[in-house]
Amino acid sequence: MMQLSRQRVYEGKAFNIARVTLQNDQGQQVAREVIEHPGAACIIPMLDNDTVLLIEQWRIGAKKPLWEIPAGTLDPGEDPMACAARELEEETGYRAGKLEHLFTMFPSPGILDEKMHIFVATGLTPGTQKLDADEDITAKPFTFKELRIQLKANNIKDGKTIAALGYLMVFKPFLGQ
């Protein structure tokens, strides 16, 4: 598909919406709407080799609180790793001794251009939470055994968290064994 035009139809605080006109290989034009998002950094905070710190916060889309890894939107021009360090401290109060990029994903590429950069944070030192005015966050440690139980029981419903924990459990087995 070749993009012919892009027109912003909505500008919001957290995202914009654009109508994109595309042309397929047969010359047919199709219009699609896409949510434009600046991207996010998501962090798996490791308290030790067997313990992950999750946060619980109310999510408007789910209409209830969800357990998830800390995450935040990139500021304009912000490096994803700098955002990860900032969001980790803001949401949990911890600072990372080391941040390692694990992978980047598109959470819903059929309608959204957001890229999520997933990091693991180790060597954590406690500090002070710096929550935004609209945030009410509770943090709780989970062992890998507890996480497996929670994931299998479908008690963790946040997509980025499921993807990040699954990736970590498959590709970083030395952390949880």
N, C-alpha and C positions, 0 to 999 in steps of 0.2 A: 504494500500500500504506500502511496505517495501522498504526503500532506500538501493540500492546496491552499488552505487558509485556516486561521485560528482567530476566533473572536471571543474576548472575555465577556461573559454574560452576567457574572456575579462576582463581586469583590467582598470578601469577608475578613474577619480578624484572623482566623486560623487557616483558611484556605480560600481559593477562588475556583470558579467554574468557567470553563471555556467550551465553546462549540467549535469542533474541528471538522473541516471538510476534507475527506480523503478520496483518492481515486484508486480503484483497484486495477489489476493488470489488463482487464477488458475495457477500461476507460469509463466505467460506471463510477459516479460520485455518490458517496455516502456521508451523512453527517453523524457525528457522535459527540456526546458531552464527556468531558474529562474533568475530574477534580484535580486542581493544581495545588500541590502541597510542597513546602520547602524541604521536607525530609526530616528524619528523626534519628536520634542515637538511643540505643537500648542497651541496658547493662545487666549482666548476670553478676551480682555481687557475691563473691565466695568468702564466707567468714573463715572457713578452713577447707581442707581438701574434700570434706564430705557434707558441707553445710552451705546452702544458698539462702540469701536473705530476699524474701519476696515482700511486696507491699500490697496492701489492700486499699482500694479507693473506689468511690462511687463513679460509675461511668454512665453518661447520659444515653449512649447508644444501647447499652444493655439494660438500662433502667434499674440497675442494682450495683452493689459493690463487687469488684472482681479482684482475685489474687493475680498479680502480675509482676514482671521484672520492672524496675524503674526505667523510665524513658522520657524523652522530651524532644520538642521541636527544635530544629536547627535555626539559629538566628541568621539573618542574611550574611552570606560569606563566611559563616562559622565552620571551622574544621570539625568533622564528626567526632573525633577523639576529644577535642576540647569540650564539645557539647556533652559527651558522655561523662567526663570528669565533673562538669558543672552540675548536671542533672543527678548524678549519684549523690553528691553532697547535699544538694537542695532537698531531695526526696527522702534520703535515708540518714543524713548526717555523717556518713562515712566518706573518707577520702581514700582513693586507691593508690597503693604503692606501685602497681603495675596495671595497665590497661592493654589488653590484647584484642585486636580485631579478629572476629571469628568468620563472619560472612555478611553479605549485604543481600537484602531481599526486597521484592515488591509485594506488599501485603494483599493487594487487590488490583492487579494491573488491567483488568477489564474496564475499570471506571476511575482509577486513581493513579497518578504518576509518582506518588510518594516512594522514596527509597528509605528503607530502614537499615541502619548500620548496627550490627550486633557485636557487642564487646563482652569480654569476661574481665572482671575486676578482682585482683588479688592483693594481698598485703594491705588489707583494710585497716585504717586507724579511725577511731571514733572522733566525731566533731559535733556540729550542731545542724539540725534540719533548718532549712530556709524555705518553707513552703510558700507557694503563691496564695493569694487571697482566696481563690476558689478550690484549694486543695485541702483535704482532710485525709491524711495518710497514716495507716498503721503498718508497722513493719514486723515481720515474724520470720525466724529462721526455720528452715526445713532441711532435713537430711535428704540425701538422694533416695533412700528407702522410702521416706515419707512422700517425697515428690512422685515417685513411681506409683505409690498407692493413690495419691490425689489425682494424677493424670489418668490412671486406669479407671477410677471412679467418675471421671468427667467432672471433677470439682474445679479444675483449672480450665477456664473457658476463653481466656485471652489468646488470640492467635499468635502474636509475636512471642509470647511466653512459651506456648506449646512448641513452636518452631525452635526457639533458642535453647530450651531445655533438652528437647529431643536431639538437636545437633550436638550439644555439649555431652550428653550421655553416650552418643555414638562415637564421636571423634575425639573426645577427651576422657576416655575411660579411666585413666590413672587418677583423675580428680575424685571420683566417687567410689573407688573400689577398696 
